[in-house]
Every structure is written in structure tokens, then in C-alpha cells.
Amino acid sequence: MRTAGVHGVAPEGPYLRSMPNIKMEESVGGILELVRHAGPGSGLLSGPGSTLVPALSSDTETEVVSAVVPSPRNGGRADSGHQQDLLASLVRPPCHLEILIPSLNEAERLPRTLVRTIEYLEAQAYSSSLVVVDNGSIDQTVDLVRRTRSPRVPVTVIGCAQSGKGAAVRRGMRTSGARFVGYMDADLATPIETLDVVMPLLEQGSQAVVGSRHVDGAVFAERQPVLRLASGMAFRAIANRVLRGIADSQCGFKFFAGDLARVVSRHLSIDGFAFDVELLWTLIERGIPVTEIPVVWSDRKGSTLRLKADGARAIMDVLRLARRTVL
């Protein structure tokens, strides 16, 4: 485990008072969506002897609640007051820990992740919730989440009209009411039990705790294919120009103090896979310590990352961040 940035615990309160408002909420045309799961009687219900048992699927359609906010993107005038009121109305009930899972067409990989995560959270003494941020799926992702039930852990699916992992995570953070909030990959490449290490650190005052595949103690249980591995090494070399002291920016297992996440997410602008780099860079630039912990990591088939298109975009985003660092 190691910490990058200013050592010690960051001060409480308005962490980033000096931050200018960089960007209005990210949705295309200012669209805000909230997708609510169906009522009782559908999906996966608790049953004797097991945490979750499949039930008959419901024909009830998920209700999509949306509102359009005037913004520069849709030709309107930015209305920050209206924007803030609307976001406030979408904030979920408070809990101790909320986990966000950004998802795009994850109907095949998500079921195992939901079951394993819910089983783990149900066994914890603290309150928790699980939120899937749907990023425009055209498969059964939304219906799958809507039919997932737990007696102790609320499971919610919300929509994000702006494409990209970064946009989805920002949406989830902005509308979280949890004391601690974080995000992980839909394929559960990092075991959910890693929270056994993360949560004590957060509760003891750490502001940002992130998984790393490249610090002492990390284990690759299943390695990536050679092409993915080589491209990852190249991206890490470029990211190191921006993130001094961070060994792994891209491990999809990152958790934060809720107040910090809500404030920081308002000042991020990268929508794609370089979002992680921008998030960590923003924290370090403002003196927030980032603690990396070793993880056991497994490559999973079915990633939505397109090496050429998404990789090129991510590299360009990081290079722009590097220029901001120099300036």
C-alpha cells in the first residue's frame, strides 16, 4: 500500500474551494435520466438457504424519468440554479457505502457481479446500496438490474445520456448521498472482498483509496492477452507524465469519501477511459492523498474497450492533461 500526493489526511469541509466551475453537468442536451426498477414481485428475491433465487421476470416496463435543462449544448442558456435543483431531486437516500457500476451492454457479465456483490454487502454491518449507471445499453442490462432484489441492499439502475465511462461515473457520484462512494468494473475483475481493506482505510480518514495491479503485493490471477497488455503498458507510460507517484491509474476499483467525490466530480470533463487519470490528477493537484492498495486482478472477456478508437482518444485526453500540468 502506498499513498501519492500530500501525506496525511486531507482537511474536512469544502475540499476544493479554489476550483473554478469548469463544466456544467455532462449529459447531451442537458438530459437527466432516472431509471427506476419495477415494483415488488419481479426479479431475484431472497429465499430460504440462499441470498438470491431467480424469480419470474415481470412484464412491467422500467419507467424512464427525464428532464431537459437549458444548456449550451442544446442551444439554450445555462441555468445553474435549475440544474442544481434537478440534480438535488435525483440524489439517492444516504447510506454508509454506495457502489457504482458503469455499464454498457453488460447483460452477460453483470449477473455474476450483482449476485457476488450483493451477497458480500448483505453480510456487512454497515448500510450500503448498489447502483448500475446504464450508458445507453441496447441489450437486457437495464431489465436485468430492474429485476434484481435484495432484502438489505437497494439495487438501482440510473441512466446517463452522455456516452463514456467518465460521464457515467460522474453521474453516479453527483447523485449519491452516501458517506463513501466508489466505482468498480461490471466484470468484477477485482474481487469485491477487496473492500475488506478499503473500508477500514476510509473509515480511518483516508479520502481516496484505489486498487492497483502494479504495487507490491498485487497478483494477476488471469493475465490480459498480449495486445491488451502491451497497449496498457504504453498507456501507463504516457499517464505517468501526468500522475507522478501513481502506479496504476486504470484499475477499476476506486473509492472515496462521499463529500469529496461529489465536489470533485463537478470539475471533471473527460468522458472516456482517461477519466480515471483526470480524477486522480485533480485530487493530487489539490493536495488530496491517494492511497493505492494491491489487488488480485483477473482479465475478463467481453470488455467494451475498443483498443484503436478508445485507446487513441484516451491518449489524446492524457496528453491534454499533460499540457495543463506544464502550464
C-alpha positions as CSV (number, residue, x, y, z in Angstrom):
1,M,0.0,0.0,0.0
2,R,1.3,3.4,-0.8
3,T,0.0,7.0,-0.9
4,A,0.6,9.6,-3.6
5,G,0.1,13.3,-3.1
6,V,0.4,15.2,0.2
7,H,0.8,12.8,3.0
8,G,-1.7,12.7,5.9
9,V,-5.4,13.2,5.9
10,A,-7.0,15.9,3.8
11,P,-8.9,18.5,5.7
12,E,-12.6,18.1,6.0
13,G,-15.2,20.6,4.6
14,P,-15.2,22.2,1.2
15,Y,-12.2,20.4,-0.2
16,L,-11.8,22.3,-3.4
17,R,-12.9,25.9,-2.7
18,S,-10.3,27.3,-5.2
19,M,-11.8,25.2,-8.1
20,P,-13.5,27.2,-10.8
21,N,-16.6,25.8,-12.4
22,I,-15.1,24.1,-15.4
23,K,-18.1,22.3,-16.8
24,M,-21.8,22.0,-16.5
25,E,-23.4,18.6,-15.9
26,E,-22.3,16.4,-18.8
27,S,-25.5,15.0,-20.3
28,V,-26.2,15.6,-24.0
29,G,-28.6,18.5,-24.3
30,G,-28.7,18.7,-20.6
31,I,-30.8,15.5,-20.4
32,L,-31.0,13.9,-17.0
33,E,-32.4,10.4,-16.7
34,L,-33.5,8.4,-13.7
35,V,-34.5,4.8,-14.4
36,R,-36.4,3.2,-11.6
37,H,-36.7,-0.6,-11.2
38,A,-40.0,-2.3,-11.1
39,G,-42.1,-2.9,-8.0
40,P,-42.1,-5.9,-5.7
41,G,-42.7,-9.3,-7.2
42,S,-40.2,-9.3,-10.0
43,G,-36.6,-10.4,-10.4
44,L,-34.3,-12.0,-7.8
45,L,-35.8,-12.5,-4.4
46,S,-34.4,-13.7,-1.2
47,G,-35.3,-17.3,-0.4
48,P,-34.6,-20.0,2.2
49,G,-31.0,-21.2,2.3
50,S,-29.7,-18.7,-0.3
51,T,-29.1,-15.0,-0.7
52,L,-30.8,-14.7,-4.1
53,V,-33.0,-17.0,-6.0
54,P,-34.3,-16.3,-9.6
55,A,-38.0,-15.4,-9.9
56,L,-40.3,-15.0,-12.8
57,S,-39.5,-11.9,-14.8
58,S,-42.0,-9.1,-14.8
59,D,-43.6,-7.6,-17.9
60,T,-43.7,-4.2,-16.2
61,E,-41.6,-1.7,-18.1
62,T,-38.9,0.3,-16.5
63,E,-40.1,3.9,-16.1
64,V,-37.7,6.5,-17.5
65,V,-38.0,9.9,-15.9
66,S,-36.2,12.6,-17.9
67,A,-36.0,16.3,-17.9
68,V,-34.3,18.8,-20.3
69,V,-32.2,21.6,-18.8
70,P,-31.3,24.5,-21.0
71,S,-27.6,24.3,-21.7
72,P,-25.0,25.5,-24.3
73,R,-25.2,22.0,-25.9
74,N,-28.8,22.3,-26.8
75,G,-28.7,25.9,-27.8
76,G,-30.2,27.1,-24.5
77,R,-28.9,29.3,-21.7
78,A,-27.0,27.6,-18.9
79,D,-29.2,27.7,-15.8
80,S,-27.1,26.5,-12.9
81,G,-29.9,27.1,-10.3
82,H,-32.3,24.9,-12.2
83,Q,-29.5,22.4,-12.8
84,Q,-28.7,22.2,-9.1
85,D,-32.4,21.8,-8.1
86,L,-32.9,19.0,-10.6
87,L,-29.7,17.1,-9.5
88,A,-30.8,17.5,-5.9
89,S,-34.1,15.9,-6.7
90,L,-32.2,12.9,-8.1
91,V,-29.9,12.3,-5.1
92,R,-30.4,8.9,-3.6
93,P,-31.0,8.2,0.1
94,P,-27.9,8.2,2.3
95,C,-26.1,5.1,3.3
96,H,-22.6,4.2,4.5
97,L,-21.3,2.9,1.2
98,E,-22.6,3.1,-2.3
99,I,-21.0,1.2,-5.2
100,L,-21.4,2.4,-8.8
101,I,-21.1,0.1,-11.8
102,P,-20.9,2.0,-15.1
103,S,-22.3,-0.4,-17.7
104,L,-22.8,-0.6,-21.5
105,N,-24.4,-3.7,-22.8
106,E,-23.3,-5.8,-19.8
107,A,-26.2,-8.3,-19.7
108,E,-23.8,-11.3,-20.0
109,R,-21.2,-10.2,-17.4
110,L,-23.3,-8.3,-14.9
111,P,-25.4,-11.1,-13.3
112,R,-22.4,-12.8,-11.6
113,T,-21.2,-9.4,-10.5
114,L,-24.5,-8.4,-9.0
115,V,-25.0,-11.7,-7.1
116,R,-21.5,-11.7,-5.7
117,T,-21.6,-8.0,-4.7
118,I,-25.0,-8.3,-3.1
119,E,-24.0,-11.4,-1.1
120,Y,-20.9,-9.6,0.2
121,L,-22.8,-6.4,1.1
122,E,-25.6,-8.2,2.8
123,A,-23.0,-9.8,5.2
124,Q,-21.6,-6.4,6.3
125,A,-22.8,-4.5,9.4
126,Y,-22.9,-1.1,7.6
127,S,-25.7,0.1,5.2
128,S,-25.0,0.0,1.5
129,S,-26.5,0.3,-1.9
130,L,-25.6,-0.8,-5.4
131,V,-26.2,1.5,-8.4
132,V,-25.7,0.5,-12.1
133,V,-25.2,3.5,-14.3
134,D,-26.5,2.5,-17.7
135,N,-24.6,4.2,-20.5
136,G,-27.0,3.5,-23.4
137,S,-27.3,-0.3,-23.4
138,I,-29.3,-1.9,-26.1
139,D,-29.3,-5.3,-24.6
140,Q,-31.0,-6.5,-21.5
141,T,-28.8,-4.7,-19.0
142,V,-31.5,-2.4,-17.7
143,D,-34.1,-5.1,-17.4
144,L,-31.6,-7.4,-15.6
145,V,-30.9,-4.8,-12.9
146,R,-34.5,-3.8,-12.6
147,R,-35.3,-7.5,-11.7
148,T,-32.6,-7.8,-9.1
149,R,-33.7,-7.7,-5.5
150,S,-32.1,-7.8,-2.1
151,P,-33.7,-7.6,1.4
152,R,-30.9,-5.4,2.7
153,V,-29.1,-3.8,-0.2
154,P,-31.1,-1.4,-2.5
155,V,-30.3,-2.1,-6.2
156,T,-30.9,0.8,-8.6
157,V,-30.3,1.5,-12.3
158,I,-30.0,5.1,-13.5
159,G,-29.4,6.4,-17.0
160,C,-26.6,8.5,-18.4
161,A,-27.3,10.0,-21.8
162,Q,-23.7,11.1,-22.3
163,S,-21.6,8.2,-23.6
164,G,-18.4,7.2,-21.9
165,K,-17.3,5.6,-18.6
166,G,-16.3,9.0,-17.2
167,A,-19.7,10.5,-17.9
168,A,-21.4,7.5,-16.2
169,V,-19.2,7.7,-13.1
170,R,-19.7,11.4,-12.8
171,R,-23.5,11.0,-13.0
172,G,-23.4,8.4,-10.2
173,M,-21.2,10.4,-8.0
174,R,-23.2,13.6,-8.4
175,T,-26.4,11.9,-7.4
176,S,-25.0,9.8,-4.5
177,G,-26.0,10.6,-0.9
178,A,-23.6,8.1,0.6
179,R,-20.9,8.7,3.2
180,F,-18.5,6.7,1.0
181,V,-18.9,6.1,-2.7
182,G,-16.8,4.4,-5.4
183,Y,-17.0,2.5,-8.6
184,M,-15.9,-0.8,-10.0
185,D,-16.0,-2.7,-13.3
186,A,-19.0,-4.7,-14.4
187,D,-16.9,-7.8,-14.8
188,L,-15.7,-7.9,-11.2
189,A,-12.1,-8.2,-12.3
190,T,-11.2,-7.1,-8.7
191,P,-12.8,-9.3,-6.0
192,I,-15.4,-7.5,-4.0
193,E,-13.7,-8.8,-0.9
194,T,-11.1,-6.1,-1.5
195,L,-13.4,-3.8,0.3
196,D,-12.2,-5.6,3.5
197,V,-9.1,-3.4,3.0
198,V,-10.7,-0.3,1.5
199,M,-13.4,0.4,4.1
200,P,-11.2,0.5,7.2
201,L,-8.9,2.9,5.4
202,L,-11.8,5.2,4.5
203,E,-13.3,5.0,8.0
204,Q,-9.9,5.9,9.5
205,G,-9.7,9.1,7.4
206,S,-8.3,8.3,4.0
207,Q,-10.0,10.3,1.4
208,A,-9.2,8.2,-1.7
209,V,-8.4,4.5,-1.8
210,V,-7.8,2.9,-5.2
211,G,-6.9,-0.6,-6.3
212,S,-3.6,-1.2,-8.1
213,R,-2.2,-4.0,-10.1
214,H,1.3,-2.6,-10.1
215,V,2.3,-2.2,-6.4
216,D,3.9,-4.7,-4.1
217,G,1.5,-7.5,-3.2
218,A,-0.7,-7.3,-6.3
219,V,-1.5,-10.5,-8.1
220,F,-2.5,-11.2,-11.7
221,A,-4.8,-14.2,-11.3
222,E,-5.6,-14.1,-15.0
223,R,-3.5,-12.0,-17.3
224,Q,-4.6,-9.9,-20.3
225,P,-4.0,-11.0,-23.9
226,V,-0.6,-9.8,-25.2
227,L,-2.0,-7.0,-27.3
228,R,-4.1,-5.6,-24.4
229,L,-1.1,-6.0,-22.1
230,A,1.2,-4.1,-24.5
231,S,-1.3,-1.3,-25.1
232,G,-1.8,-1.0,-21.3
233,M,1.9,-0.6,-20.7
234,A,2.1,2.1,-23.4
235,F,-0.8,4.0,-21.9
236,R,0.7,3.7,-18.4
237,A,4.0,5.2,-19.6
238,I,2.0,8.2,-21.0
239,A,-0.1,8.5,-17.9
240,N,3.0,8.6,-15.8
241,R,3.8,12.0,-17.3
242,V,0.7,13.3,-15.5
243,L,0.4,11.1,-12.4
244,R,3.7,11.2,-10.5
245,G,3.6,8.5,-7.8
246,I,0.6,6.6,-9.1
247,A,1.5,3.1,-10.2
248,D,-1.9,2.2,-11.8
249,S,-4.5,4.7,-12.9
250,Q,-6.8,2.2,-14.7
251,C,-7.6,-0.4,-12.2
252,G,-11.4,-0.2,-12.0
253,F,-11.8,-0.3,-8.2
254,K,-11.7,3.2,-6.7
255,F,-13.5,4.5,-3.5
256,F,-13.7,7.9,-1.9
257,A,-15.2,10.0,0.9
258,G,-18.6,10.9,-0.4
259,D,-18.4,14.6,0.1
260,L,-15.1,14.7,-1.8
261,A,-16.4,12.7,-4.7
262,R,-19.4,14.9,-5.1
263,V,-17.3,18.0,-5.2
264,V,-14.5,16.7,-7.4
265,S,-16.9,15.1,-9.9
266,R,-18.3,18.5,-10.7
267,H,-15.0,19.7,-12.1
268,L,-14.1,16.8,-14.3
269,S,-14.6,16.9,-18.1
270,I,-13.2,13.7,-19.7
271,D,-16.0,11.3,-20.7
272,G,-13.9,8.3,-21.9
273,F,-11.4,5.8,-20.3
274,A,-8.9,8.5,-19.4
275,F,-11.4,9.7,-16.8
276,D,-9.5,7.8,-14.1
277,V,-6.3,9.8,-14.9
278,E,-8.1,13.1,-14.8
279,L,-9.8,12.2,-11.5
280,L,-6.5,11.2,-9.8
281,W,-4.7,14.1,-11.3
282,T,-7.3,16.5,-9.9
283,L,-7.0,15.0,-6.4
284,I,-3.2,15.2,-6.4
285,E,-3.1,18.7,-7.8
286,R,-5.2,19.8,-4.8
287,G,-3.2,18.0,-2.2
288,I,-5.6,15.1,-1.6
289,P,-3.7,11.9,-0.7
290,V,-4.4,8.9,-2.9
291,T,-3.7,5.6,-1.3
292,E,-3.0,2.6,-3.6
293,I,-3.7,-0.9,-2.4
294,P,-2.6,-4.2,-4.1
295,V,-5.4,-6.2,-5.6
296,V,-5.9,-9.7,-7.1
297,W,-6.9,-9.0,-10.6
298,S,-8.4,-11.2,-13.4
299,D,-8.8,-10.4,-17.0
300,R,-12.4,-11.0,-18.2
301,K,-13.7,-11.5,-21.7
302,G,-16.2,-9.1,-23.1
303,S,-14.6,-5.7,-22.4
304,T,-16.3,-2.8,-24.2
305,L,-12.9,-1.1,-24.6
306,R,-12.1,-0.6,-28.3
307,L,-8.3,-0.6,-28.5
308,K,-7.9,1.6,-31.5
309,A,-10.8,4.2,-31.1
310,D,-10.9,4.3,-27.3
311,G,-7.2,4.0,-26.9
312,A,-6.4,6.8,-29.2
313,R,-9.0,9.0,-27.6
314,A,-7.6,8.2,-24.1
315,I,-4.1,9.0,-25.1
316,M,-5.1,12.4,-26.6
317,D,-7.0,13.2,-23.4
318,V,-4.0,12.3,-21.3
319,L,-1.7,14.5,-23.5
320,R,-4.1,17.4,-23.0
321,L,-3.9,16.8,-19.3
322,A,-0.1,16.8,-19.5
323,R,-0.2,20.2,-21.2
324,R,-2.4,21.5,-18.4
325,T,0.1,20.2,-15.9
326,V,3.0,22.0,-17.6
327,L,1.0,25.3,-17.8
